[in-house]
Amino acid sequence: MQPYQRAFIDLLAEHDVVLFGNFTLKSGRTSPYFVNAGRFRTGRALTALGEAYAETIRHHGVPCDVVFGPAYKGVPLAVSTAMALARGADDVGYAFDRKEVKDHGEGGRFVGTQPTDGQRVVVVDDVITSGRSIREACSMLRAAAAVEVTAVVVAVDRCERGTSSRSTRAELQDELGAPVLPIVTIHEIVEHLHGRTVGGRVVLDDDRRAAMERYLAAHAAPEG
């Protein structure tokens, strides 16, 4: 892993964004871990979060004119990423969508930089599980203008299987025709946090790691 990835995993643990235990997912499945980017609740945390997204974009050399975050969790992601890119001299736009189209004032669905033909857009989201929100965001952007989605960047790839034995991430990349880039994967999180003390506590002990390995063996796509 790159140094920024290791620092990002520590940030996830410090703010309890990644938690280990027993959680019921939206699908109804029981999971031994949960990721909630909504726990980045302070200016300092959001600054570090935006830097991790921006570093991922720079590391992979992704061309970007606009950072787009789907409402609502994607809003702070888009804003903090655009600000971090600007600190590195890449002054790009940001945008997000409204859940309901505005029918007064300037109207419209988008807030911030409006989609235009030829625009190179990086979509940012928190996690990949089923990929539904990412598909919807890209479809919305492409319906609004002839934009080029140059990449999708997510905080964590859960590495879940899609509709086949392949990962949701691999299926998304084929569908979108663009790379889907996680800052980190759940495998990298487990490897880095196992036995590690963050904030005076061991975040992932042997028993919880064993539970994680059982879950990933049952539900994750093969690595590589």
N, C-alpha and C positions, 0 to 999 in steps of 0.2 A: 504493500500500500504506500501511497504518497503521504508525506507528513500532514498535509491538509486533511486527508481522510482520517488519519488517526486522531487528529485534534477534533474533528467533527464527531467521531464516535464518543470521545470524552465529553463533548458538549451535549450530546444526546443523553448520556447518563447523568450528567450534572443537573440537567433540568427535568429529569424524569420523563423525557420524551419517549424513550424506550423503557418499557417496564416488563418484568418477568414475573409470572404467576399463573393465574387461570382467568382467561377472558373469553367472553362470547362475542364473536365477530358478527358483522351485519348479516353474513350468510347463514348464521346459526351455528357455525362450527366453533368448537372450543379450541382456543390457541394458548400456548404457554407464554406468549409475549404479545405486546400491543405497542403500536407506535402512534403517538398523538402530537403532531407538530403544533397544535394549539397551545401547548405548554411553553412555547417560546413567548413569554409574556412581557419582557422588558426591552427597552431600547438597546441595551448592550447585547442581549441574547439575539435579537433580530439582526443586529449589525454583524455578529459572528455567523449567523445563518446565511445572510446575504453573501458574505465573503466566501462561504463554502460553495454556494451555487456558482458564483462568479469564477472561482478558481477552477471549478469543473469545466465551465465553458471555455476558459482560457487554456486549460491543460489539453483539451481535445481540439483546440483550434476551430471552434464553431463560429461561423459568421453570424452576426446578430445586429439587426436594426431595432428590434422591439422585443422586450420580454413580456410574455403574456401569462397571467395566472387566472385560472378559472375560479369564479366566485364559489364559496367565500374564502376557503382556506388558502387559495392561490393568490389572494390580494396582497397580503404582506410579503409573500414570497417574491412576487413580481417587483414590488416597490423596493424591497431591500436588496434584491439582486441588481436592479438597475442602478441603485445608489453605489453599490460596491464596484460595479463595472466602471462607473464614472470616476471613482477614486483612483482607478487604474488608467485613466485617460480615455476610456471608451464610453463616450456619452451617448447612450442609447435611450430609446423611448420605453415606456411601460404601458400596459393596458390590462384591463380586466373587464368581465362582462357583468351586466345586471341580470339578476334572476328574472326580473320583469322589465320588458322594454318600456322606456320612458316615453310618455305620450304628450309631454309638455316641454317648454323651454327648447333646448337644442334637440331633444328627443334622442332616440337611438338606443342600441343595446350595449355599446362599448363606452367605457370610461378611460380617459387617457388618450394615448396615441391611437388614432383610428386605423383599421386595416386598409391598406392600399395595394394596388397591383405592384408586384415585384418586391414587396417588403420581405425581408428575411426575419422570421419569427422563431424565437426559442420559447417553447411552452414549459412552464415550471409547475410541478405538483409535489405533494408530500410523499406518497407511497405508490408502488405498483402492487395491486392485488389482482383485480379482474381487468383493470385497464379501461373501465367504462368511462370514467370522467375524462381521461386523456383522449379517447376516441371522440367524445362529444365536443371537446374543446377544439380539436383539429378540424372537425367537420364544420363547426360554427365559423371558424376563421376562414376556411376555404370557401364557404358559402358567401361570406361578406366581400371577399376580394381575391384576386389571383396571387395570394401570398405564397411564399415558400417556407414551409416548416423545416428549419434546418436541423433541429434537434428537440428532443424532450428531455428535460433534466428533472430527476426526482431525488428526494432526500434518501429514501431507502427502497431497495428492491426486495420484496419478500420472497422472490424467486419461486413463486407458486407456479404450478403447472397450468397451462391454458386449456384449450379445448382438446389438445392432443397430449403427447408425452413431452412436448416442447414447453418452454417457459412462456408465460404471458408476455414477458419482455421481447422474446424472439418473435412471437406472433405479431406484436404491435409494430416492431420494426419493419416487418414485411408489409403489413397493411398500410402503414403511414409513409413508407419509402424514406424514412429518416431515422437516424440513430436515437436510441432511447438510453440515456446515460444516467445511471444512479451515482450519487455521491459515494454511497457505500451499499453493499448487499448485506442481507441478514447473516450470511456465512462469515463475512468480514467482521461484523459486529460481535458475533459469538466468539470468534477466534481472539479478537482484541480484548474483550471484556472478561473472558473467563479468568477467575481468580484475581481480577484487578480491583484495587480499592479506589473508589471515587467518593469524595465527600465523607471519608471515614467509614465506609461500609464496602463489603465485597458485593459487587453488583450481580455477578453471575457465578454462583458456587457450583460444585460438582453435580449436585442433584438437579439443579435447574438446567445445567448444560446437558445432562443426560435427557431431560424432558425435551429440550430443544432439538437434540439430535433425533429423537424418536419422531417428533412432529415433522421435521424436515425430511426424514426418510420416507414418511408417508405422503407428504403433500408437495414437496419441492421438486422442481425439475432437476434432472442430472446437471451437475456443474459442468461448464464448458460446452 
